[in-house]
Amino acid sequence: HQITVPANRTGYHIILAVWDVADTTNAFYNVIDVNVTSGTGVSAPATPTGLSQVGVTSSSAKISWNPQSDAVSYNVFRNGQNI
């Protein structure tokens, strides 16, 4: 799920997510603590370089890249979905 936090919200917040289970009265709940910053001085990390395929089969693909010094972690997407 993706949410948009309003631009005028900064500091500590608790976000509650609730979603219904099909056509029942049951629901799932999830709560997360977030610390929202203004984004001042924050920029996107550099794009990794040296992207290459290490191994490809009919059911999997292994990829490799040179890590960037400013990146803490990477998210890999396939067809717009985070995998």
N, C-alpha and C positions, 0 to 999 in steps of 0.2 A: 504494500500500500504506500501511497505517497500522500503527503499532506503539505499544505502551504501555511507557514507560520506568518501571520501579518507582520508587515515591516515595522510597526510601532511596538513590537514585543521584544524586549531584551531582558536578560537576567534569568533567574531560576524559575522553571515552570514544570508542571506535571501534566502530561498528555494522556488522556484516557481514550482508548479505542474500543469500540463495541461493534460487533457484527453479528447478525442473526444467522441461525443455522436453518437453511432452506425455508420451508413454510411451517416452522415449529415455533413454540414460545421460548425455545432455548437460545442462548447467545454465548459468545466468547467475549472475554474482556482481557485487555492488556494495558498496563500502565507503565509509562517510561518517564524518567526524570531527565530533563534537558537543561542545559545552560546556553541560552541564546546570546550570541554576541552581535554587535552591530555590523561586523564584516569589514570595518575600516582597516585598511592595510592588508587584507587577506586577498591573495590571488590564487588562481588555479595552479596546480603543480605543472611542471614541464611535461610535455608529451614524451613517453619513453621512446628510446631509440633502439635500433638493432632488433626490431621485431622479426622473428623467424619461426618457421614450423620445425619442430624437433621430431615429431612423429605423427603420422596421420593414418588411421585405419578406417574401416567402414563404420565404426561406432564411437570413435574418440579422436581427439586431436590434442597434441601437446604443443604449447607455444613457449617461446622464450624471448626475453628482452633485457636490455641493459637498464638496471634500476637508476632512477634519478635521485640525486642527493636531497631534493626537497620533498620527496614523496614518502609518506608514512606507510601507506598501503595502496593497493590497487583493487578496483572492481572490474571484472571482466564481463562484458555484455555480449549476448548472442541474440540477434533479431530483436534488439531493444529490451531483452530480459537479462537481469543480473544473474549470472551463473556462478 
